[in-house]
């Protein structure tokens, strides 16, 4: 059950642009990294989408997301090759021109000699008009932020550097507190009813149950999330009480 | 650049239902597994979405996706706890009742004694009317297929068993052939222009360039995808020729 949003909740979506994720060639790591990062700074991630390297699809997705969430974080498609079309897609989505940006050229020249700055590499300096640049301490070619859309590289090491660079400019909300209670081998089906009662009694606490199957059988975890520490502690106490009661009464199966 | 679709292309989206992915607690594995599986059977995966455990969000996403793609594969939210709301969401999205299904009860009783079948466990037998069940060889509680929507568990081992069970019932298309050419340490910015020319000359071949940063520096790979083996081979030959030419001319940087 998702946590209810408050008026001051800062929300986000992640838009992953990349055929290589959809073909299965690459296991995306950026979504999970950004999810953990945003949780740590008090931004609630409410959606992730993966779309192919097709301009119409990117434009449609960024348009759907930027009107719904405080921020949209995109990854992928800002390199120098013909399949890097994110900057143009963002320009189209936001209705602004995409031009070679002298600030971005200056950044590229920190790493390249002037004679190495060919047309393909100049593509990495094409930035929608009005965007703020996001520094890239790894390989210099910048990301950018335009409106509430934060455009980052797909390579995890570069994306992570850009996220560090842009994070201080973002508004953040109250951090969600998390507590995990191990239910061990007690079957979900035995504690479901008691857990539902606790969840109903604690509407400000989001409670989820996560079974893991392994060669040793099922091991369950109950994860509680809340913005209020006292409510979180009370709900976790109730969950521990429920599990203790069930543990002392194993014969029921 | 994504592969152009043909009239007989079978397409799909994956809808991942789960707060635990959006909070960053869990790194999703199902999206990548399904992506590789679908590629192997000739179904083109065109979108992945991750949404929270909120009924309205699930209904909106499945509605958007089921009208666009041949199939929608969902994962998550079909267990016995209060946060498992996928069956109800699917019933609402498809406008059918969700009822306890005697076939699903029979499956649960393969693993549980009748006295263990409490109300919470009976929830796992609630299936939208008209759905076909999908067998679960791991833990018995079934998934289901209703219309073009395939509803599976979130636990990877269970999801994988369900995918094996449902795959023979799906229509499949021509498998996409893939060839990877290692570009090694040749910088992307040096081959971008040549690669764009090859991509333009081979419109039936999708060509992507994927840099990897590591402690040893950048290593690039060029991935070619096509349905036609001859066109794929021709394009890969051109790419190898381009790289060989650049390798013999390293001084330009």
Boltz contact constraints between the chains, C-beta under 6 A:
constraints:
  - contact:
      token1: [A, 1]
      token2: [B, 53]
      max_distance: 6.0
  - contact:
      token1: [A, 1]
      token2: [B, 83]
      max_distance: 6.0
  - contact:
      token1: [A, 2]
      token2: [B, 19]
      max_distance: 6.0
  - contact:
      token1: [A, 2]
      token2: [B, 52]
      max_distance: 6.0
  - contact:
      token1: [A, 2]
      token2: [B, 53]
      max_distance: 6.0
  - contact:
      token1: [A, 2]
      token2: [B, 54]
      max_distance: 6.0
  - contact:
      token1: [A, 19]
      token2: [B, 2]
      max_distance: 6.0
  - contact:
      token1: [A, 19]
      token2: [B, 208]
      max_distance: 6.0
  - contact:
      token1: [A, 22]
      token2: [B, 35]
      max_distance: 6.0
  - contact:
      token1: [A, 22]
      token2: [B, 45]
      max_distance: 6.0
  - contact:
      token1: [A, 23]
      token2: [B, 39]
      max_distance: 6.0
  - contact:
      token1: [A, 24]
      token2: [B, 32]
      max_distance: 6.0
  - contact:
      token1: [A, 24]
      token2: [B, 35]
      max_distance: 6.0
  - contact:
      token1: [A, 24]
      token2: [B, 36]
      max_distance: 6.0
  - contact:
      token1: [A, 24]
      token2: [B, 39]
      max_distance: 6.0
  - contact:
      token1: [A, 27]
      token2: [B, 32]
      max_distance: 6.0
  - contact:
      token1: [A, 32]
      token2: [B, 24]
      max_distance: 6.0
  - contact:
      token1: [A, 32]
      token2: [B, 27]
      max_distance: 6.0
  - contact:
      token1: [A, 35]
      token2: [B, 22]
      max_distance: 6.0
  - contact:
      token1: [A, 35]
      token2: [B, 24]
      max_distance: 6.0
  - contact:
      token1: [A, 36]
      token2: [B, 24]
      max_distance: 6.0
  - contact:
      token1: [A, 39]
      token2: [B, 23]
      max_distance: 6.0
  - contact:
      token1: [A, 39]
      token2: [B, 24]
      max_distance: 6.0
  - contact:
      token1: [A, 45]
      token2: [B, 22]
      max_distance: 6.0
  - contact:
      token1: [A, 48]
      token2: [B, 50]
      max_distance: 6.0
  - contact:
      token1: [A, 49]
      token2: [B, 49]
      max_distance: 6.0
  - contact:
      token1: [A, 50]
      token2: [B, 48]
      max_distance: 6.0
  - contact:
      token1: [A, 51]
      token2: [B, 47]
      max_distance: 6.0
  - contact:
      token1: [A, 52]
      token2: [B, 2]
      max_distance: 6.0
  - contact:
      token1: [A, 53]
      token2: [B, 1]
      max_distance: 6.0
  - contact:
      token1: [A, 53]
      token2: [B, 2]
      max_distance: 6.0
  - contact:
      token1: [A, 54]
      token2: [B, 2]
      max_distance: 6.0
  - contact:
      token1: [A, 79]
      token2: [B, 188]
      max_distance: 6.0
  - contact:
      token1: [A, 80]
      token2: [B, 188]
      max_distance: 6.0
  - contact:
      token1: [A, 80]
      token2: [B, 189]
      max_distance: 6.0
  - contact:
      token1: [A, 80]
      token2: [B, 192]
      max_distance: 6.0
  - contact:
      token1: [A, 81]
      token2: [B, 188]
      max_distance: 6.0
  - contact:
      token1: [A, 81]
      token2: [B, 192]
      max_distance: 6.0
  - contact:
      token1: [A, 81]
      token2: [B, 195]
      max_distance: 6.0
  - contact:
      token1: [A, 81]
      token2: [B, 209]
      max_distance: 6.0
  - contact:
      token1: [A, 82]
      token2: [B, 196]
      max_distance: 6.0
  - contact:
      token1: [A, 82]
      token2: [B, 199]
      max_distance: 6.0
  - contact:
      token1: [A, 83]
      token2: [B, 1]
      max_distance: 6.0
  - contact:
      token1: [A, 83]
      token2: [B, 208]
      max_distance: 6.0
  - contact:
      token1: [A, 116]
      token2: [B, 253]
      max_distance: 6.0
  - contact:
      token1: [A, 120]
      token2: [B, 189]
      max_distance: 6.0
  - contact:
      token1: [A, 120]
      token2: [B, 192]
      max_distance: 6.0
  - contact:
      token1: [A, 120]
      token2: [B, 193]
      max_distance: 6.0
  - contact:
      token1: [A, 121]
      token2: [B, 189]
      max_distance: 6.0
  - contact:
      token1: [A, 155]
      token2: [B, 213]
      max_distance: 6.0
  - contact:
      token1: [A, 157]
      token2: [B, 213]
      max_distance: 6.0
  - contact:
      token1: [A, 188]
      token2: [B, 79]
      max_distance: 6.0
  - contact:
      token1: [A, 188]
      token2: [B, 80]
      max_distance: 6.0
  - contact:
      token1: [A, 188]
      token2: [B, 81]
      max_distance: 6.0
  - contact:
      token1: [A, 189]
      token2: [B, 80]
      max_distance: 6.0
  - contact:
      token1: [A, 189]
      token2: [B, 120]
      max_distance: 6.0
  - contact:
      token1: [A, 189]
      token2: [B, 121]
      max_distance: 6.0
  - contact:
      token1: [A, 192]
      token2: [B, 80]
      max_distance: 6.0
  - contact:
      token1: [A, 192]
      token2: [B, 81]
      max_distance: 6.0
  - contact:
      token1: [A, 192]
      token2: [B, 120]
      max_distance: 6.0
  - contact:
      token1: [A, 193]
      token2: [B, 120]
      max_distance: 6.0
  - contact:
      token1: [A, 195]
      token2: [B, 81]
      max_distance: 6.0
  - contact:
      token1: [A, 196]
      token2: [B, 82]
      max_distance: 6.0
  - contact:
      token1: [A, 199]
      token2: [B, 82]
      max_distance: 6.0
  - contact:
      token1: [A, 208]
      token2: [B, 19]
      max_distance: 6.0
  - contact:
      token1: [A, 208]
      token2: [B, 83]
      max_distance: 6.0
  - contact:
      token1: [A, 209]
      token2: [B, 81]
      max_distance: 6.0
  - contact:
      token1: [A, 213]
      token2: [B, 155]
      max_distance: 6.0
  - contact:
      token1: [A, 213]
      token2: [B, 157]
      max_distance: 6.0
  - contact:
      token1: [A, 253]
      token2: [B, 116]
      max_distance: 6.0
